[in-house]
Amino acid sequence: MTNENTLLDKDTGELSGFAALGISGALLKATHAAGFAEPKPIQIQAIPPQLEGRDIFGIAQTGSGKTAAFALPILSKIIALGTKRRPKTARALILAPTRELAVQIEDTIKILAKGAHISTALVLGGVSRFSQVKKIAPGVDVLIATPGRLTDLVREGDLMLADTKWLVLDEGDRMLDMGFINDVKRIAKATAPDRQTALFSATMPDEIAELAKGLLKNPVRVEVAPQSTAAAEIVQSVVLARTKQKRQVLSKMLADEAMRSVIVFSRTKHGADRVTKDLARDGFNAAVIHGNKSQNARQKALNDFRDGSVRILVATDIAARGIDVPGISHVVNFDLPDEAESYVHRIGRTGRNGRDGIAITLCDPSENSKLRQVERIIRMRLPVIADHLGSPDPQRDPKEKTERHFEPANDREHHGVRRDGRRPGSGGGKRQFAPKPQGERPAGAPNGERKPDGFKRFKGNNKRRFGGKRPANRAA
């Protein structure tokens, strides 16, 4: 499958493509066999310094080729080490904010490492913990994980990170939004002191800059696109409609056969369920994905959407990043997001790899301020292609069941914020109940002295500990 012309420049006889970046042998062959012919800008900038052992701080949009940019150097070095691994350890650890992104990263790594005898494992919430513990028991080369479940396994001694020499934090700003940063810091502290670290983020708020200072050693910074900008291939527009009109407007839009593969984004989980039910009542078959769904249900919805079994996927911002489904023709924002940056990630599901895409936003007058924030972020004014504000609101069929819901205004538990608006662990007006003590007081502890609840040493490493309380809800 390897073509000499992709390895050697005809005119100069020098190496080109991924070979010029330092990738060679079976890994280079697998890369070409997977269709990775020409490296993308992020890969050109990030691969050589990582092969030299440098830390990386990358600013890049989703869909820019980040996975191969950090996976290829790691795989190259692991292949050189051989196959001997210690039980309950991982040579490389890749942290992702969502389950879907973690699954996608593992799929890409398996493709790139085909035939290289690289072992991988997934650690994420919503699925059997036992099967994950069994998979990592003999030790793995590359572990891809969401921070919540990983923290649990390390705390309980099922995984030791002292041998982890490569650490990757993908979508760092999303992990910040979801309240995972403290988990990330504890995890990083538990890895090998001489580890090599890569941090990738689509945006760079002050908190990410501070995180980079604490985790990275003299990093090489790579930036391949202006922060918070949308791909030029995406045609963006706005339809003005009141909230009660949006269902009818969406149904009329979806009747167009040109909308062959559509993601509809809702601001809340309850809203996503409601949109899905309304679409079913209007004769459309749609799958739904959000944080209250089990991992199996989320994966089935995504697979059905990917293979074309359903052409409409309704989702919250959990799907705004990390879901790479080829050929998505349209993205519809049924609601504008609370954070303007999420708009860029939402519409980035279409117009990928140079293809055209269309993004349509339904905007109620109460959302005008959010629309202005989006326009400031993307540095353009969105054209209004339809205005339904002068039309009367459609009447809802009285036969349809009226439901009462007690859901917060947005997906706060997915942003590390409780229903009272405070982040986990923050001070507050009311005293919180302490979690139930885990185990008896150590026999050798001084009188009246106890270890903090949930506090447990890492097995095999007396210097590193995991402290803190187990959060009540895990976003991933």
Secondary structure, 3 states (H helix, E strand, C coil): CCCHHHHECCCCCCECHHHHHCCCHHHHHHHHHCCCCCCCHHHHHHHHHHHCCCCEEEECCCCCCHHHHHHHHHHHHHHHHCCCCCCCEEEEEEECCCHHHHHHHHHHHHHHCCCCCCCEEEECCCCCHHHHHHHHCCCEEEEEECHHHHHHHHHCCCCECCCCCEEEECCHHHHHHCCCHHHHHHHHHHCCCCCEEEEEECCCCHHHHHHHHHHCCCCEEEECCCCCCCCCCEEEEEEECCHHHHHHHHHHHHCCCCCCCEEEECCCHHHHHHHHHHHHHCCCCEEEECCCCCHHHHHHHHHHHHCCCCCEEEECHHHCCCCCCCCCCEEEECCCCCCHHHHHHHHCCCCHHHCCEEEEEEECHHHHHHHHHHHHHHCCCCCEEEECCCCCCCCCCCCCCCCCCCCCCCCHHHHCCCCCCCCCCCCCCCCCCCCCCCCCCCCCCCCCCCCCCCCEECCCCCCCEECCCCCCCCCC
